[in-house]
Amino acid sequence: SKKEITDKYGIDADDILKLGSNENPWGASKKAQKAVAECAIEMNRYPESNHEYLKEKIAQYAGVRQNQVIVTGDGADELLDIIAKTLISEGDEFIVHPPTYTYYEYTFKLYNAKPVYARWDVETNTLDVDSVLDAITDKTKVIFLCTPNNPTGGLISHDDIVRIVEATDALVVVDEAYWEFAEVNNVDLLDKYDNVLLLRTFSKVMGLAGLRVGYGLASPELLEKISRIKPVFSVTVPSQKAVLATLDDKEYIEESTRKSIEEREYLYESVKAIDGLDIYASKSNYLLVDLHDSGYTAAEITEALMKRGVIVRDCTSFRDLDEYYMRISIETHPKNERFIEILKEVIDERRN
């Protein structure tokens, strides 16, 4: 965290570059900020429990019907927990394709479900679809597909998702937390298949990570089932107001998306030009960097960057990645420029 770096290295918190958490560096919509400030007076009141108006607004944004939306108050992670509670019995299996978002495995293991590992091909940055199909058994309850995949930034093609959905009765959870940056999604599957759930969040392009609002899109029957498990008041008053205001701020969403994609491409080209670093093309707001030829492990380069006030993500904790990968997420342009200068210094240091 910024405080740890300030305490350990004496670097002013305002000078720290945070490229580790895939956040929106431009801040929340001004309309959302105003809405949250204005609702402070309502803090003594419980939030709406059904928040139908919120579902209606999200449905319009996502291009679905209102009864195909569920909203959660601890980001998309809360929905993972609810799915596990609803569908999983001890000994059931779920499929993940490492390296990918680690919280799927973390959550489902709590309910004594058994992970079965398919394969994400890091070299080509694509899903090995056959590895998913081969992993399906009669015990498979849920299959997780992350697109864009975290931490690699690659997409799973629509056709590949359809192949998997049609091969099983298990629930296929398509994690689209970062779909806006990819400018493609799989929402058309919802009217064709009842075993698909799209996982979404307001933490990324919408700039509301601190308020922890997520949502899912699926068949009304499935959502009715899992809604019984959901905490009644998990979406707070400020969260609801902020989401409504953000969805009304079309200009903010468009600008936020455009700038994010521009900065992602800037980082990609800039890192690619540095000898000793390999970087993967990404469709998200983060990029995976291969350090094998840099002279650094991820732990070493993370430490070297931290000393200079830069936070990146050491990817050693991602299953099926060794200790030579880091993930960088976008910052504002001046900060990205500064990051590239610092990164060059760090790489040159090891080389000389």
C-alpha positions as CSV (number, residue, x, y, z in Angstrom):
1,S,0.0,0.0,0.0
2,K,1.0,3.7,-0.3
3,K,1.3,3.9,3.5
4,E,3.8,1.0,3.6
5,I,6.0,2.6,1.0
6,T,5.9,5.9,2.7
7,D,6.8,4.3,6.0
8,K,9.5,2.1,4.6
9,Y,11.2,4.3,2.0
10,G,10.1,7.8,3.1
11,I,8.5,8.6,-0.3
12,D,5.7,11.1,-0.2
13,A,2.3,9.5,-0.7
14,D,1.4,11.9,-3.5
15,D,4.5,10.8,-5.5
16,I,3.7,7.1,-5.5
17,L,2.6,5.6,-8.8
18,K,0.0,2.9,-8.2
19,L,0.0,0.4,-11.1
20,G,-0.9,-2.7,-9.2
21,S,-4.7,-2.9,-8.7
22,N,-6.3,-2.3,-12.1
23,E,-8.1,0.8,-10.9
24,N,-9.5,3.7,-12.8
25,P,-6.8,6.4,-12.3
26,W,-9.1,9.4,-13.3
27,G,-11.4,9.0,-10.3
28,A,-15.2,8.5,-10.2
29,S,-17.7,10.5,-12.2
30,K,-18.2,14.0,-10.8
31,K,-21.9,13.3,-10.9
32,A,-21.3,10.2,-8.7
33,Q,-19.2,12.1,-6.3
34,K,-21.9,14.8,-5.9
35,A,-24.6,12.1,-5.5
36,V,-22.7,10.4,-2.7
37,A,-22.0,13.7,-0.9
38,E,-25.7,14.6,-1.1
39,C,-26.9,11.3,0.4
40,A,-24.9,11.6,3.6
41,I,-28.0,12.9,5.3
42,E,-29.7,9.5,4.6
43,M,-27.1,7.4,6.5
44,N,-29.5,6.7,9.3
45,R,-31.9,4.9,6.9
46,Y,-31.6,1.3,5.5
47,P,-31.0,1.0,1.8
48,E,-33.7,-0.3,-0.6
49,S,-33.6,-4.1,-0.5
50,N,-34.9,-4.9,-4.0
51,H,-33.6,-1.8,-5.7
52,E,-35.6,-2.4,-8.9
53,Y,-34.8,1.1,-10.2
54,L,-31.1,0.2,-10.0
55,K,-31.7,-3.1,-11.9
56,E,-33.7,-1.2,-14.5
57,K,-30.8,1.2,-15.1
58,I,-28.2,-1.5,-15.2
59,A,-30.4,-3.5,-17.6
60,Q,-30.6,-0.5,-20.0
61,Y,-26.8,-0.1,-19.9
62,A,-26.1,-3.9,-20.4
63,G,-28.8,-4.4,-23.0
64,V,-30.8,-7.0,-21.1
65,R,-34.2,-7.3,-19.3
66,Q,-34.6,-6.1,-15.7
67,N,-35.3,-9.7,-14.5
68,Q,-31.9,-10.8,-15.9
69,V,-30.0,-8.6,-13.4
70,I,-28.7,-9.2,-9.9
71,V,-26.8,-6.5,-8.0
72,T,-24.3,-7.2,-5.2
73,G,-22.6,-5.0,-2.6
74,D,-19.1,-6.5,-2.3
75,G,-18.2,-6.3,-6.0
76,A,-18.4,-9.3,-8.2
77,D,-16.7,-11.3,-5.4
78,E,-20.0,-11.4,-3.4
79,L,-21.7,-13.0,-6.4
80,L,-19.1,-15.7,-6.5
81,D,-19.8,-16.5,-2.9
82,I,-23.5,-16.6,-3.5
83,I,-23.1,-18.9,-6.5
84,A,-21.0,-21.3,-4.4
85,K,-23.5,-21.3,-1.5
86,T,-26.4,-22.0,-3.9
87,L,-24.9,-24.6,-6.2
88,I,-22.0,-26.4,-4.4
89,S,-22.2,-29.5,-2.3
90,E,-19.1,-31.1,-0.8
91,G,-17.2,-33.0,-3.5
92,D,-18.6,-31.1,-6.4
93,E,-16.1,-30.0,-9.1
94,F,-15.5,-26.6,-10.7
95,I,-13.2,-25.8,-13.6
96,V,-10.7,-22.9,-13.8
97,H,-8.1,-22.1,-16.4
98,P,-4.9,-20.8,-14.7
99,P,-3.4,-18.4,-14.8
100,T,-6.6,-16.5,-14.0
101,Y,-8.3,-14.6,-11.3
102,T,-7.5,-16.5,-8.1
103,Y,-10.7,-15.6,-6.2
104,Y,-12.8,-18.3,-8.0
105,E,-10.6,-21.0,-6.5
106,Y,-10.3,-19.3,-3.2
107,T,-14.1,-18.9,-2.8
108,F,-15.2,-22.3,-4.0
109,K,-12.6,-24.2,-2.0
110,L,-14.2,-22.7,1.2
111,Y,-17.3,-24.8,0.3
112,N,-15.2,-28.0,-0.2
113,A,-15.6,-28.0,-4.0
114,K,-12.7,-29.6,-5.9
115,P,-10.9,-27.5,-8.5
116,V,-10.2,-29.1,-11.9
117,Y,-7.6,-27.2,-13.9
118,A,-7.9,-26.4,-17.6
119,R,-5.2,-24.5,-19.4
120,W,-4.6,-20.9,-20.5
121,D,-1.8,-20.9,-23.0
122,V,0.3,-17.9,-21.9
123,E,2.5,-17.9,-25.0
124,T,-0.4,-17.3,-27.3
125,N,-2.5,-15.6,-24.6
126,T,-5.5,-17.8,-25.5
127,L,-7.7,-20.4,-23.8
128,D,-7.0,-24.1,-24.6
129,V,-10.7,-24.9,-25.2
130,D,-10.1,-28.6,-25.4
131,S,-8.5,-28.6,-22.0
132,V,-11.8,-27.2,-20.6
133,L,-14.0,-29.7,-22.5
134,D,-11.7,-32.6,-21.4
135,A,-12.1,-31.5,-17.7
136,I,-15.9,-31.7,-17.7
137,T,-17.3,-34.6,-15.6
138,D,-20.7,-35.5,-14.2
139,K,-19.5,-33.7,-11.0
140,T,-18.8,-30.4,-12.7
141,K,-21.1,-27.7,-11.3
142,V,-19.4,-24.5,-12.5
143,I,-17.0,-23.5,-15.2
144,F,-15.2,-20.2,-14.9
145,L,-14.1,-18.3,-18.1
146,C,-12.4,-15.0,-17.6
147,T,-12.5,-12.7,-20.6
148,P,-10.4,-10.4,-20.8
149,N,-8.4,-12.9,-18.7
150,N,-6.8,-11.5,-15.5
151,P,-3.7,-11.3,-15.5
152,T,-2.9,-12.0,-19.1
153,G,-5.4,-9.6,-20.9
154,G,-6.3,-12.1,-23.6
155,L,-9.9,-12.7,-24.8
156,I,-11.9,-15.9,-25.1
157,S,-13.6,-15.9,-28.5
158,H,-17.4,-16.0,-28.6
159,D,-17.3,-19.3,-30.6
160,D,-15.2,-20.9,-27.9
161,I,-17.5,-19.9,-25.2
162,V,-20.5,-21.3,-27.1
163,R,-18.6,-24.6,-27.6
164,I,-18.2,-24.9,-23.8
165,V,-21.7,-23.8,-23.0
166,E,-23.2,-26.3,-25.4
167,A,-21.0,-29.2,-24.0
168,T,-22.4,-29.1,-20.5
169,D,-25.4,-28.5,-18.1
170,A,-23.0,-26.9,-15.6
171,L,-23.2,-23.2,-15.0
172,V,-20.7,-21.3,-17.2
173,V,-19.6,-18.1,-15.4
174,V,-18.2,-15.7,-17.9
175,D,-16.3,-13.1,-16.0
176,E,-16.6,-9.8,-17.9
177,A,-15.3,-7.5,-15.2
178,Y,-13.1,-5.7,-17.8
179,W,-15.4,-6.0,-20.9
180,E,-15.6,-2.3,-21.5
181,F,-11.9,-2.1,-22.3
182,A,-12.3,-5.0,-24.8
183,E,-15.3,-3.4,-26.4
184,V,-16.9,-6.8,-26.9
185,N,-19.1,-8.9,-24.7
186,N,-21.2,-12.1,-24.7
187,V,-24.6,-10.7,-23.6
188,D,-26.3,-12.3,-26.6
189,L,-25.8,-15.7,-25.0
190,L,-28.3,-15.0,-22.2
191,D,-31.4,-15.4,-24.4
192,K,-30.1,-18.6,-26.0
193,Y,-28.7,-20.5,-22.9
194,D,-29.9,-20.8,-19.4
195,N,-26.6,-22.1,-18.0
196,V,-24.7,-18.8,-18.5
197,L,-24.0,-16.1,-16.0
198,L,-22.0,-12.9,-16.9
199,L,-20.1,-11.4,-14.0
200,R,-19.7,-7.6,-14.1
201,T,-18.4,-4.8,-11.8
202,F,-18.5,-1.1,-11.2
203,S,-15.0,-1.1,-9.9
204,K,-13.1,-0.7,-13.2
205,V,-14.2,1.6,-16.0
206,M,-16.9,3.1,-13.8
207,G,-14.3,4.2,-11.1
208,L,-16.3,2.9,-8.1
209,A,-13.8,0.4,-6.7
210,G,-14.1,1.8,-3.2
211,L,-17.9,1.3,-3.1
212,R,-17.7,-2.4,-4.1
213,V,-20.7,-2.8,-6.4
214,G,-21.0,-5.8,-8.7
215,Y,-23.7,-7.3,-10.8
216,G,-24.6,-10.5,-12.6
217,L,-26.6,-11.1,-15.8
218,A,-28.3,-14.5,-16.2
219,S,-31.7,-16.2,-16.7
220,P,-34.5,-15.0,-14.3
221,E,-34.9,-18.6,-13.0
222,L,-31.2,-18.8,-11.9
223,L,-31.2,-15.4,-10.4
224,E,-34.4,-16.1,-8.4
225,K,-32.6,-19.2,-7.0
226,I,-29.4,-17.4,-6.0
227,S,-31.2,-14.3,-4.8
228,R,-32.6,-16.3,-1.9
229,I,-29.0,-16.6,-0.5
230,K,-28.1,-12.9,-1.1
231,P,-27.8,-10.6,2.0
232,V,-30.8,-8.3,1.9
233,F,-29.1,-4.9,2.4
234,S,-25.6,-5.6,0.9
235,V,-25.8,-2.6,-1.6
236,T,-25.5,0.5,0.5
237,V,-27.3,3.9,-0.1
238,P,-24.1,5.7,-1.3
239,S,-23.3,2.7,-3.6
240,Q,-26.8,2.8,-5.2
241,K,-26.7,6.6,-5.6
242,A,-23.2,6.5,-7.1
243,V,-24.1,3.7,-9.6
244,L,-27.2,5.5,-10.8
245,A,-25.3,8.8,-11.2
246,T,-22.5,7.1,-13.1
247,L,-24.8,5.3,-15.5
248,D,-26.4,8.7,-16.2
249,D,-23.0,10.1,-17.0
250,K,-22.5,8.7,-20.5
251,E,-19.8,11.1,-21.3
252,Y,-17.8,10.0,-18.3
253,I,-18.1,6.3,-19.3
254,E,-17.1,7.0,-22.9
255,E,-14.1,9.2,-21.9
256,S,-13.0,6.7,-19.2
257,T,-13.0,3.9,-21.7
258,R,-11.3,5.8,-24.4
259,K,-8.5,7.1,-22.2
260,S,-8.0,3.7,-20.6
261,I,-7.5,2.1,-24.0
262,E,-5.1,4.9,-25.1
263,E,-3.0,4.5,-22.0
264,R,-3.0,0.7,-22.3
265,E,-1.6,1.0,-25.8
266,Y,0.9,3.6,-24.7
267,L,2.2,1.3,-22.0
268,Y,2.3,-1.7,-24.4
269,E,4.4,0.1,-27.0
270,S,6.7,1.7,-24.4
271,V,7.4,-1.5,-22.5
272,K,7.8,-3.4,-25.7
273,A,10.6,-1.1,-26.7
274,I,12.7,-1.9,-23.6
275,D,15.3,-4.6,-24.1
276,G,14.9,-7.5,-21.8
277,L,11.1,-7.2,-21.3
278,D,8.4,-9.1,-23.2
279,I,4.9,-7.8,-22.9
280,Y,1.6,-9.4,-23.9
281,A,-1.0,-7.5,-25.9
282,S,-4.0,-6.9,-23.7
283,K,-7.7,-6.1,-24.2
284,S,-8.1,-4.8,-20.6
285,N,-6.7,-2.0,-18.5
286,Y,-3.6,-4.0,-17.4
287,L,-0.8,-5.8,-19.1
288,L,1.3,-8.9,-18.3
289,V,5.1,-8.5,-18.5
290,D,7.5,-11.4,-19.0
291,L,10.7,-10.8,-17.0
292,H,12.7,-13.9,-18.0
293,D,15.3,-11.9,-20.0
294,S,15.4,-8.9,-17.6
295,G,17.8,-10.2,-15.0
296,Y,15.1,-9.8,-12.4
297,T,12.6,-12.0,-10.7
298,A,9.2,-10.5,-10.1
299,A,10.0,-10.1,-6.4
300,E,13.2,-8.3,-7.2
301,I,11.8,-5.9,-9.7
302,T,8.8,-5.2,-7.5
303,E,11.2,-4.3,-4.7
304,A,13.4,-2.2,-7.0
305,L,10.3,-0.3,-8.3
306,M,8.9,0.1,-4.8
307,K,12.0,1.9,-3.6
308,R,11.3,4.4,-6.3
309,G,7.7,4.8,-5.4
310,V,6.1,2.5,-7.9
311,I,3.6,-0.3,-7.1
312,V,3.2,-3.1,-9.6
313,R,1.8,-6.6,-9.1
314,D,4.1,-9.6,-8.6
315,C,2.3,-12.4,-10.4
316,T,4.0,-15.3,-8.7
317,S,0.8,-16.0,-6.7
318,F,-1.1,-16.8,-9.9
319,R,-1.2,-20.6,-10.5
320,D,0.8,-21.7,-13.5
321,L,2.9,-18.5,-13.7
322,D,6.5,-18.8,-12.4
323,E,8.4,-16.1,-10.6
324,Y,9.2,-14.1,-13.7
325,Y,6.0,-12.2,-14.4
326,M,4.6,-8.9,-13.3
327,R,1.3,-7.1,-14.1
328,I,1.1,-3.4,-14.7
329,S,-2.2,-1.4,-14.8
330,I,-2.8,1.9,-16.4
331,E,-2.3,5.3,-14.8
332,T,-2.8,8.8,-16.1
333,H,-0.5,9.7,-19.0
334,P,2.0,11.8,-17.0
335,K,2.3,9.1,-14.5
336,N,2.7,6.4,-17.1
337,E,5.5,8.4,-18.7
338,R,7.2,8.6,-15.3
339,F,6.7,4.9,-14.8
340,I,8.4,4.1,-18.1
341,E,11.4,6.3,-17.2
342,I,11.8,4.6,-13.8
343,L,11.3,1.1,-15.4
344,K,14.1,1.9,-17.9
345,E,16.4,3.0,-15.1
346,V,15.7,-0.2,-13.1
347,I,16.3,-2.5,-16.2
348,D,19.5,-0.6,-17.1
349,E,20.8,-0.9,-13.5
350,R,20.7,-4.7,-13.7
351,R,22.3,-4.8,-17.1
352,N,25.3,-2.5,-16.3
